[in-house]
């Protein structure tokens, strides 16, 4: 059990997931060697990272489709809102004024705008995650190569 520094609450720690001490300089070589991953652990992590990396294009495509669907719904909602406002205000209002007004008063359009924002954020998050996985694969490959060079 360790104390969470943010909350002060005692938190159980699973064996092997101990918190890294802040003062690494006081540790001996045996303790530092325990932190180094074994070649089997590196190969396992590399296998998992490669599998995630292969799934990334499909996941990104699904997020792109959700964004396209949300944008399509947004355009439909805007068109319907403009039609309603045009009936109400007639030809005296410009299209720019009607668009601005529609974004503030039409519930369906506001919901569509929120859906587009959410879909865009999810896509960006997925892109960042895919890039992180690519970096993990590169890093793990580099570590695996360096371990092969150290072993006789």
Secondary structure, 3 states (H helix, E strand, C coil): CEECCCCCCEECCCCCCCCCCCCHHHCCHHHHHHHCCCHHHHHHHHHHHHHHHHHHHHHHHHHHHHHHHHHHHHHHHHHHHHHHHHHHHHHHCCHHHHHHHHHHHCHHHHHHHHHHHHHHHHHHHHHHHHHHHHHHHHHHHHHHHHHHHHCC
